[in-house]
Amino acid sequence: MIKQDFFNILDYGNSKIRFSVFDNNLNEKYSNSKILVLENDYSNHFDAIEGIIKNSEKKISNHIKDIIITLDTPELLTIDVSLNKNLDGKNKFIKIYDSLFLELKQLINSSYDKFYIVHTLVDSCFIDNNFHEEIPKHKSEINNIKINFKLLCFPKKIIDDIKSKFSKININVTKFYCTSYIKSLSYFEKLNIDKASFLEIGLKRTSLISFEKNKLKFIQTIPIGSFNITKDISKIFNLTLYDAEKIKKSFHKSETEFSYNDILNKRNISAQEIINKNISVDLLKKVILYRVQEIIDLTFKKSNSQNYNSNLADTQLFLIGDGSILFKDNSFYLNNKFQFSDINYYNETDTGICNTCLVYYLNNYNIPKKDDKKQGLFEKFFNFFSK
């Protein structure tokens, strides 16, 4: 166990902030969330974040010095890289493995200098021409190695801006993670199935994450989300964005059927906002249905353009994210052209999302290596400026 007083987790959403504090025994000591509707910039949320953090410090009677942040962005970049080493004789596995990581880092820094690596995943590897799905840590000496990496990257500008904001209030950001990846990975492991896809509909972003046998097979985002549904309602019915958002949310627990078939569209919901505005409920449901269908179609169309050839016919699709709440109690009769075996809504909680981040952090934490070897003056000087 990593020894520290508290683990502080912040999910830096585009429309909602989630913050949880866990003690060293992984018990939740504080949790809070705040909806920030229709914000455009991460920096716009910082006043609310600072208020939540100050309140948490009062509750736990402790100053927060470090924080782990999860976030998502439509600018997520996925990079697949294959590196190999062919050696003259047997060499220590750990030494060669570390050198490949160093080479990988140098490659990304030179070719993708505007991006920051948030996840480095090993897709597969070949050691002495034998295939391994996981890195075989028991290996001692090897002749050759080839590793296929999958990297998830955020724009450095976003990372630097967030770090700068927290630095001004004396908080160090220890880690950045991709929210949609770590939480869907957690859900996939709990489901205990071989294959699944997760469609997260956010405010202004939708992400498709697919797993097969504990491996991330594909992750892709498009800059379209639930806010586009709000804009459609606003434009077609000549409403303010505020009123359009309220009307959309009136369907969250309405048990309504959304279908292209008019016979199924006869059931109305009781929503005072709709009655007052004299809006056709049937037309409103069709506006929502067509935009939801478009979001799903565009997401999977982009996945196919990225050579994602997984057979979706026997894949379960799980809908996650605040923008997917429409699917929780309502029935959507979509054109399932991808022939998923099943489409389900996966219920999430604010604390649960923060908890998945903590579990991921603890499972992937690397203890810094301690070098007991005495260093000379030049070596100390070089290492100091290499940090």
RODRENDO-196651 format. One record per residue (C-alpha): residue number from 1; residue in three letters; z, x, y. Coordinates in pm, whole numbers, plus 50000, padded with zeros to 5 digits. Layout:
N
+-----+-----+-------+-------+-------+
|   n | res |    up |  east | north |
+-----+-----+-------+-------+-------+
| NUM | ALA |     Z |     X |     Y |
...
+-----+-----+-------+-------+-------+
END
This chain:
387
+-----+-----+-------+-------+-------+
|   n | res |    up |  east | north |
+-----+-----+-------+-------+-------+
|   1 | MET | 50000 | 50000 | 50000 |
|   2 | ILE | 49916 | 50120 | 50349 |
|   3 | LYS | 50244 | 50170 | 50535 |
|   4 | GLN | 50247 | 50000 | 50871 |
|   5 | ASP | 50451 | 49724 | 51035 |
|   6 | PHE | 50179 | 49463 | 51077 |
|   7 | PHE | 49813 | 49398 | 51005 |
|   8 | ASN | 49644 | 49227 | 51300 |
|   9 | ILE | 49318 | 49045 | 51223 |
|  10 | LEU | 49085 | 48896 | 51485 |
|  11 | ASP | 48777 | 48693 | 51396 |
|  12 | TYR | 48567 | 48728 | 51711 |
|  13 | GLY | 48355 | 48413 | 51689 |
|  14 | ASN | 48096 | 48305 | 51941 |
|  15 | SER | 48266 | 47967 | 51991 |
|  16 | LYS | 48604 | 48012 | 51825 |
|  17 | ILE | 48866 | 48287 | 51818 |
|  18 | ARG | 49090 | 48323 | 51513 |
|  19 | PHE | 49387 | 48560 | 51512 |
|  20 | SER | 49646 | 48627 | 51241 |
|  21 | VAL | 49928 | 48876 | 51198 |
|  22 | PHE | 50046 | 48973 | 50848 |
|  23 | ASP | 50349 | 49186 | 50762 |
|  24 | ASN | 50349 | 49477 | 50519 |
|  25 | ASN | 50415 | 49236 | 50231 |
|  26 | LEU | 50100 | 49044 | 50333 |
|  27 | ASN | 50300 | 48744 | 50455 |
|  28 | GLU | 50157 | 48561 | 50755 |
|  29 | LYS | 50384 | 48606 | 51057 |
|  30 | TYR | 50165 | 48450 | 51324 |
|  31 | SER | 49838 | 48261 | 51341 |
|  32 | ASN | 49645 | 48100 | 51625 |
|  33 | SER | 49292 | 47991 | 51704 |
|  34 | LYS | 49114 | 47873 | 52015 |
|  35 | ILE | 48786 | 47689 | 52054 |
|  36 | LEU | 48567 | 47829 | 52330 |
|  37 | VAL | 48272 | 47593 | 52349 |
|  38 | LEU | 47924 | 47713 | 52444 |
|  39 | GLU | 48018 | 48067 | 52548 |
|  40 | ASN | 47734 | 48318 | 52559 |
|  41 | ASP | 47896 | 48658 | 52571 |
|  42 | TYR | 48172 | 48826 | 52369 |
|  43 | SER | 48328 | 48951 | 52693 |
|  44 | ASN | 48368 | 48591 | 52817 |
|  45 | HIS | 48630 | 48535 | 52547 |
|  46 | PHE | 48857 | 48822 | 52637 |
|  47 | ASP | 49098 | 48638 | 52867 |
|  48 | ALA | 49169 | 48391 | 52586 |
|  49 | ILE | 49208 | 48673 | 52335 |
|  50 | GLU | 49451 | 48861 | 52558 |
|  51 | GLY | 49658 | 48543 | 52596 |
|  52 | ILE | 49672 | 48490 | 52219 |
|  53 | ILE | 49776 | 48852 | 52160 |
|  54 | LYS | 50052 | 48839 | 52423 |
|  55 | ASN | 50186 | 48520 | 52268 |
|  56 | SER | 50182 | 48678 | 51921 |
|  57 | GLU | 50379 | 48978 | 52049 |
|  58 | LYS | 50652 | 48742 | 52170 |
|  59 | LYS | 50659 | 48561 | 51837 |
|  60 | ILE | 50682 | 48873 | 51619 |
|  61 | SER | 50884 | 49078 | 51872 |
|  62 | ASN | 50651 | 49370 | 51832 |
|  63 | HIS | 50381 | 49537 | 52040 |
|  64 | ILE | 50033 | 49518 | 51890 |
|  65 | LYS | 49872 | 49862 | 51893 |
|  66 | ASP | 49592 | 49826 | 51637 |
|  67 | ILE | 49356 | 49549 | 51545 |
|  68 | ILE | 49087 | 49482 | 51282 |
|  69 | ILE | 48792 | 49278 | 51408 |
|  70 | THR | 48540 | 49067 | 51221 |
|  71 | LEU | 48234 | 48924 | 51394 |
|  72 | ASP | 47875 | 48816 | 51344 |
|  73 | THR | 47566 | 48861 | 51555 |
|  74 | PRO | 47201 | 48750 | 51523 |
|  75 | GLU | 47119 | 49117 | 51580 |
|  76 | LEU | 47258 | 49220 | 51242 |
|  77 | LEU | 47041 | 49495 | 51093 |
|  78 | THR | 47018 | 49553 | 50717 |
|  79 | ILE | 46893 | 49893 | 50603 |
|  80 | ASP | 46808 | 49986 | 50244 |
|  81 | VAL | 46815 | 50361 | 50184 |
|  82 | SER | 46762 | 50562 | 49867 |
|  83 | LEU | 46888 | 50923 | 49850 |
|  84 | ASN | 46875 | 51171 | 49565 |
|  85 | LYS | 46979 | 51522 | 49474 |
|  86 | ASN | 46818 | 51734 | 49205 |
|  87 | LEU | 47029 | 52038 | 49124 |
|  88 | ASP | 46956 | 52365 | 48946 |
|  89 | GLY | 47268 | 52339 | 48734 |
|  90 | LYS | 47576 | 52125 | 48692 |
|  91 | ASN | 47775 | 52061 | 49008 |
|  92 | LYS | 48093 | 51873 | 49082 |
|  93 | PHE | 48021 | 51502 | 49114 |
|  94 | ILE | 48257 | 51435 | 49403 |
|  95 | LYS | 48109 | 51722 | 49605 |
|  96 | ILE | 47751 | 51596 | 49561 |
|  97 | TYR | 47857 | 51237 | 49625 |
|  98 | ASP | 48025 | 51335 | 49954 |
|  99 | SER | 47720 | 51535 | 50061 |
| 100 | LEU | 47497 | 51229 | 50008 |
| 101 | PHE | 47725 | 51024 | 50233 |
| 102 | LEU | 47705 | 51291 | 50500 |
| 103 | GLU | 47325 | 51298 | 50469 |
| 104 | LEU | 47318 | 50918 | 50492 |
| 105 | LYS | 47525 | 50920 | 50810 |
| 106 | GLN | 47304 | 51185 | 50971 |
| 107 | LEU | 46991 | 50991 | 50876 |
| 108 | ILE | 47117 | 50669 | 51037 |
| 109 | ASN | 47241 | 50850 | 51348 |
| 110 | SER | 46898 | 51005 | 51403 |
| 111 | SER | 46676 | 50709 | 51305 |
| 112 | TYR | 46891 | 50416 | 51416 |
| 113 | ASP | 47092 | 50567 | 51700 |
| 114 | LYS | 47147 | 50229 | 51871 |
| 115 | PHE | 47323 | 50081 | 51570 |
| 116 | TYR | 47673 | 50112 | 51426 |
| 117 | ILE | 47734 | 50098 | 51048 |
| 118 | VAL | 47992 | 49832 | 50960 |
| 119 | HIS | 47938 | 49827 | 50582 |
| 120 | THR | 47803 | 50092 | 50346 |
| 121 | LEU | 47737 | 49935 | 50007 |
| 122 | VAL | 47621 | 50105 | 49689 |
| 123 | ASP | 47354 | 49885 | 49535 |
| 124 | SER | 47297 | 50100 | 49227 |
| 125 | CYS | 47282 | 50462 | 49119 |
| 126 | PHE | 47122 | 50689 | 48862 |
| 127 | ILE | 47319 | 50988 | 48736 |
| 128 | ASP | 47145 | 51232 | 48505 |
| 129 | ASN | 46872 | 50966 | 48472 |
| 130 | ASN | 47119 | 50702 | 48348 |
| 131 | PHE | 47151 | 50374 | 48539 |
| 132 | HIS | 47490 | 50265 | 48677 |
| 133 | GLU | 47562 | 49948 | 48873 |
| 134 | GLU | 47882 | 50104 | 49006 |
| 135 | ILE | 47973 | 50459 | 49098 |
| 136 | PRO | 48124 | 50611 | 48780 |
| 137 | LYS | 48433 | 50777 | 48922 |
| 138 | HIS | 48514 | 50940 | 48589 |
| 139 | LYS | 48215 | 51174 | 48617 |
| 140 | SER | 48306 | 51540 | 48661 |
| 141 | GLU | 47983 | 51743 | 48670 |
| 142 | ILE | 47621 | 51627 | 48704 |
| 143 | ASN | 47266 | 51764 | 48721 |
| 144 | ASN | 47102 | 51497 | 48938 |
| 145 | ILE | 47190 | 51180 | 49122 |
| 146 | LYS | 47009 | 50899 | 49302 |
| 147 | ILE | 47195 | 50628 | 49498 |
| 148 | ASN | 47049 | 50312 | 49649 |
| 149 | PHE | 47251 | 50215 | 49957 |
| 150 | LYS | 47254 | 49889 | 50151 |
| 151 | LEU | 47384 | 49922 | 50507 |
| 152 | LEU | 47492 | 49642 | 50740 |
| 153 | CYS | 47476 | 49745 | 51106 |
| 154 | PHE | 47566 | 49598 | 51445 |
| 155 | PRO | 47423 | 49707 | 51781 |
| 156 | LYS | 47637 | 49987 | 51925 |
| 157 | LYS | 47642 | 49814 | 52261 |
| 158 | ILE | 47841 | 49522 | 52119 |
| 159 | ILE | 48083 | 49756 | 51942 |
| 160 | ASP | 48130 | 49979 | 52247 |
| 161 | ASP | 48185 | 49682 | 52480 |
| 162 | ILE | 48453 | 49533 | 52255 |
| 163 | LYS | 48626 | 49868 | 52206 |
| 164 | SER | 48628 | 49924 | 52581 |
| 165 | LYS | 48785 | 49583 | 52645 |
| 166 | PHE | 49067 | 49643 | 52398 |
| 167 | SER | 49118 | 50000 | 52515 |
| 168 | LYS | 49202 | 49867 | 52863 |
| 169 | ILE | 49501 | 49682 | 52718 |
| 170 | ASN | 49599 | 49981 | 52499 |
| 171 | ILE | 49483 | 49835 | 52167 |
| 172 | ASN | 49288 | 50046 | 51921 |
| 173 | VAL | 49019 | 49876 | 51710 |
| 174 | THR | 49058 | 50038 | 51368 |
| 175 | LYS | 48775 | 49859 | 51186 |
| 176 | PHE | 48479 | 49630 | 51246 |
| 177 | TYR | 48353 | 49402 | 50969 |
| 178 | CYS | 48077 | 49143 | 50930 |
| 179 | THR | 48256 | 48809 | 50897 |
| 180 | SER | 47989 | 48622 | 50703 |
| 181 | TYR | 47963 | 48904 | 50448 |
| 182 | ILE | 48333 | 48959 | 50375 |
| 183 | LYS | 48428 | 48593 | 50357 |
| 184 | SER | 48130 | 48490 | 50142 |
| 185 | LEU | 48207 | 48786 | 49911 |
| 186 | SER | 48563 | 48657 | 49879 |
| 187 | TYR | 48444 | 48303 | 49803 |
| 188 | PHE | 48190 | 48433 | 49550 |
| 189 | GLU | 48458 | 48629 | 49362 |
| 190 | LYS | 48685 | 48323 | 49351 |
| 191 | LEU | 48403 | 48101 | 49220 |
| 192 | ASN | 48366 | 48330 | 48917 |
| 193 | ILE | 47993 | 48266 | 48873 |
| 194 | ASP | 47702 | 48507 | 48826 |
| 195 | LYS | 47486 | 48396 | 49114 |
| 196 | ALA | 47533 | 48212 | 49445 |
| 197 | SER | 47399 | 48187 | 49798 |
| 198 | PHE | 47595 | 48105 | 50111 |
| 199 | LEU | 47442 | 47952 | 50421 |
| 200 | GLU | 47667 | 47994 | 50723 |
| 201 | ILE | 47569 | 47781 | 51021 |
| 202 | GLY | 47734 | 47914 | 51333 |
| 203 | LEU | 47702 | 47813 | 51697 |
| 204 | LYS | 47387 | 48009 | 51781 |
| 205 | ARG | 47327 | 48190 | 51454 |
| 206 | THR | 47267 | 48105 | 51090 |
| 207 | SER | 47319 | 48358 | 50811 |
| 208 | LEU | 47202 | 48356 | 50451 |
| 209 | ILE | 47407 | 48568 | 50212 |
| 210 | SER | 47313 | 48593 | 49844 |
| 211 | PHE | 47508 | 48753 | 49559 |
| 212 | GLU | 47429 | 48826 | 49200 |
| 213 | LYS | 47676 | 48983 | 48956 |
| 214 | ASN | 47912 | 49101 | 49231 |
| 215 | LYS | 47627 | 49263 | 49425 |
| 216 | LEU | 47499 | 49166 | 49767 |
| 217 | LYS | 47131 | 49097 | 49709 |
| 218 | PHE | 47035 | 48974 | 50052 |
| 219 | ILE | 47178 | 48903 | 50396 |
| 220 | GLN | 46974 | 48779 | 50689 |
| 221 | THR | 47039 | 48600 | 51018 |
| 222 | ILE | 46829 | 48389 | 51252 |
| 223 | PRO | 46921 | 48309 | 51617 |
| 224 | ILE | 46941 | 47932 | 51556 |
| 225 | GLY | 47258 | 47736 | 51488 |
| 226 | SER | 47450 | 47415 | 51548 |
| 227 | PHE | 47410 | 47455 | 51925 |
| 228 | ASN | 47039 | 47383 | 51876 |
| 229 | ILE | 47134 | 47044 | 51732 |
| 230 | THR | 47342 | 46980 | 52045 |
| 231 | LYS | 47051 | 47079 | 52269 |
| 232 | ASP | 46815 | 46846 | 52080 |
| 233 | ILE | 47054 | 46552 | 52126 |
| 234 | SER | 47098 | 46641 | 52493 |
| 235 | LYS | 46723 | 46660 | 52559 |
| 236 | ILE | 46606 | 46358 | 52361 |
| 237 | PHE | 46877 | 46120 | 52483 |
| 238 | ASN | 46906 | 46267 | 52835 |
| 239 | LEU | 47274 | 46364 | 52799 |
| 240 | THR | 47484 | 46651 | 52923 |
| 241 | LEU | 47553 | 46925 | 52669 |
| 242 | TYR | 47920 | 46822 | 52675 |
| 243 | ASP | 47839 | 46460 | 52580 |
| 244 | ALA | 47583 | 46572 | 52321 |
| 245 | GLU | 47841 | 46798 | 52156 |
| 246 | LYS | 48096 | 46515 | 52143 |
| 247 | ILE | 47844 | 46280 | 51985 |
| 248 | LYS | 47745 | 46540 | 51726 |
| 249 | LYS | 48111 | 46596 | 51636 |
| 250 | SER | 48161 | 46219 | 51595 |
| 251 | PHE | 47970 | 46259 | 51266 |
| 252 | HIS | 48205 | 46523 | 51125 |
| 253 | LYS | 48414 | 46271 | 50929 |
| 254 | SER | 48187 | 45969 | 50938 |
| 255 | GLU | 48070 | 45950 | 50573 |
| 256 | THR | 47717 | 45884 | 50695 |
| 257 | GLU | 47386 | 45919 | 50511 |
| 258 | PHE | 47114 | 46132 | 50671 |
| 259 | SER | 46781 | 46067 | 50504 |
| 260 | TYR | 46408 | 46057 | 50567 |
| 261 | ASN | 46414 | 45725 | 50383 |
| 262 | ASP | 46475 | 45438 | 50630 |
| 263 | ILE | 46642 | 45230 | 50357 |
| 264 | LEU | 46930 | 45475 | 50344 |
| 265 | ASN | 46956 | 45490 | 50722 |
| 266 | LYS | 47098 | 45142 | 50775 |
| 267 | ARG | 47462 | 45248 | 50775 |
| 268 | ASN | 47603 | 45301 | 51125 |
| 269 | ILE | 47916 | 45483 | 51234 |
| 270 | SER | 48180 | 45369 | 51478 |
| 271 | ALA | 48156 | 45609 | 51772 |
| 272 | GLN | 48251 | 45490 | 52119 |
| 273 | GLU | 48039 | 45762 | 52282 |
| 274 | ILE | 47726 | 45631 | 52110 |
| 275 | ILE | 47800 | 45266 | 52193 |
| 276 | ASN | 47861 | 45343 | 52559 |
| 277 | LYS | 47538 | 45541 | 52586 |
| 278 | ASN | 47329 | 45270 | 52411 |
| 279 | ILE | 47189 | 45529 | 52173 |
| 280 | SER | 47007 | 45435 | 51853 |
| 281 | VAL | 47220 | 45565 | 51567 |
| 282 | ASP | 46919 | 45575 | 51335 |
| 283 | LEU | 46722 | 45791 | 51579 |
| 284 | LEU | 47025 | 46013 | 51639 |
| 285 | LYS | 47070 | 46073 | 51267 |
| 286 | LYS | 46702 | 46163 | 51232 |
| 287 | VAL | 46726 | 46413 | 51519 |
| 288 | ILE | 47020 | 46582 | 51344 |
| 289 | LEU | 46850 | 46570 | 51003 |
| 290 | TYR | 46524 | 46726 | 51120 |
| 291 | ARG | 46701 | 47010 | 51301 |
| 292 | VAL | 46928 | 47081 | 51002 |
| 293 | GLN | 46622 | 47087 | 50777 |
| 294 | GLU | 46447 | 47326 | 51015 |
| 295 | ILE | 46746 | 47564 | 51024 |
| 296 | ILE | 46753 | 47581 | 50643 |
| 297 | ASP | 46375 | 47617 | 50612 |
| 298 | LEU | 46354 | 47894 | 50873 |
| 299 | THR | 46640 | 48087 | 50716 |
| 300 | PHE | 46483 | 48089 | 50373 |
| 301 | LYS | 46135 | 48146 | 50511 |
| 302 | LYS | 46261 | 48464 | 50675 |
| 303 | SER | 46428 | 48569 | 50351 |
| 304 | ASN | 46095 | 48536 | 50168 |
| 305 | SER | 45920 | 48739 | 50438 |
| 306 | GLN | 46173 | 49016 | 50372 |
| 307 | ASN | 46060 | 49032 | 50006 |
| 308 | TYR | 46367 | 48854 | 49875 |
| 309 | ASN | 46227 | 48729 | 49544 |
| 310 | SER | 46538 | 48601 | 49374 |
| 311 | ASN | 46489 | 48290 | 49164 |
| 312 | LEU | 46669 | 48019 | 49362 |
| 313 | ALA | 46601 | 47741 | 49111 |
| 314 | ASP | 46924 | 47808 | 48924 |
| 315 | THR | 47129 | 47922 | 49223 |
| 316 | GLN | 47419 | 47730 | 49373 |
| 317 | LEU | 47410 | 47704 | 49753 |
| 318 | PHE | 47736 | 47679 | 49946 |
| 319 | LEU | 47743 | 47572 | 50311 |
| 320 | ILE | 48005 | 47747 | 50525 |
| 321 | GLY | 48083 | 47795 | 50894 |
| 322 | ASP | 48190 | 47551 | 51166 |
| 323 | GLY | 47831 | 47431 | 51207 |
| 324 | SER | 47832 | 47317 | 50843 |
| 325 | ILE | 48116 | 47068 | 50893 |
| 326 | LEU | 47847 | 46798 | 50922 |
| 327 | PHE | 47799 | 46840 | 50546 |
| 328 | LYS | 48167 | 46796 | 50456 |
| 329 | ASP | 48187 | 46415 | 50437 |
| 330 | ASN | 47825 | 46314 | 50505 |
| 331 | SER | 47532 | 46288 | 50266 |
| 332 | PHE | 47218 | 46482 | 50362 |
| 333 | TYR | 46901 | 46398 | 50168 |
| 334 | LEU | 46715 | 46719 | 50243 |
| 335 | ASN | 46381 | 46836 | 50110 |
| 336 | ASN | 46518 | 47078 | 49852 |
| 337 | LYS | 46195 | 47275 | 49820 |
| 338 | PHE | 46392 | 47576 | 49697 |
| 339 | GLN | 46531 | 47373 | 49404 |
| 340 | PHE | 46890 | 47489 | 49417 |
| 341 | SER | 47089 | 47388 | 49113 |
| 342 | ASP | 47356 | 47248 | 49344 |
| 343 | ILE | 47437 | 47228 | 49718 |
| 344 | ASN | 47804 | 47211 | 49816 |
| 345 | TYR | 48021 | 47234 | 50124 |
| 346 | TYR | 48283 | 47510 | 50098 |
| 347 | ASN | 48601 | 47424 | 50285 |
| 348 | GLU | 48743 | 47704 | 50504 |
| 349 | THR | 49059 | 47753 | 50708 |
| 350 | ASP | 49119 | 47976 | 51011 |
| 351 | THR | 49402 | 48167 | 50842 |
| 352 | GLY | 49200 | 48192 | 50521 |
| 353 | ILE | 48915 | 48362 | 50705 |
| 354 | CYS | 49153 | 48621 | 50852 |
| 355 | ASN | 49311 | 48667 | 50510 |
| 356 | THR | 48975 | 48750 | 50349 |
| 357 | CYS | 48938 | 49027 | 50607 |
| 358 | LEU | 49280 | 49171 | 50526 |
| 359 | VAL | 49210 | 49168 | 50151 |
| 360 | TYR | 48875 | 49339 | 50207 |
| 361 | TYR | 49037 | 49601 | 50431 |
| 362 | LEU | 49307 | 49682 | 50175 |
| 363 | ASN | 49056 | 49699 | 49889 |
| 364 | ASN | 48828 | 49935 | 50080 |
| 365 | TYR | 49076 | 50148 | 50273 |
| 366 | ASN | 49018 | 50520 | 50226 |
| 367 | ILE | 49323 | 50736 | 50268 |
| 368 | PRO | 49231 | 51030 | 50495 |
| 369 | LYS | 49203 | 51353 | 50305 |
| 370 | LYS | 49469 | 51611 | 50375 |
| 371 | ASP | 49348 | 51968 | 50385 |
| 372 | ASP | 49631 | 52203 | 50288 |
| 373 | LYS | 49413 | 52505 | 50337 |
| 374 | LYS | 49519 | 52713 | 50637 |
| 375 | GLN | 49254 | 52725 | 50906 |
| 376 | GLY | 49160 | 53018 | 51122 |
| 377 | LEU | 49134 | 52999 | 51500 |
| 378 | PHE | 48756 | 52949 | 51502 |
| 379 | GLU | 48773 | 52683 | 51228 |
| 380 | LYS | 49043 | 52490 | 51418 |
| 381 | PHE | 48832 | 52511 | 51733 |
| 382 | PHE | 48520 | 52388 | 51550 |
| 383 | ASN | 48701 | 52100 | 51375 |
| 384 | PHE | 48865 | 51989 | 51699 |
| 385 | PHE | 48533 | 51941 | 51875 |
| 386 | SER | 48368 | 51792 | 51564 |
| 387 | LYS | 48596 | 51488 | 51558 |
+-----+-----+-------+-------+-------+
END
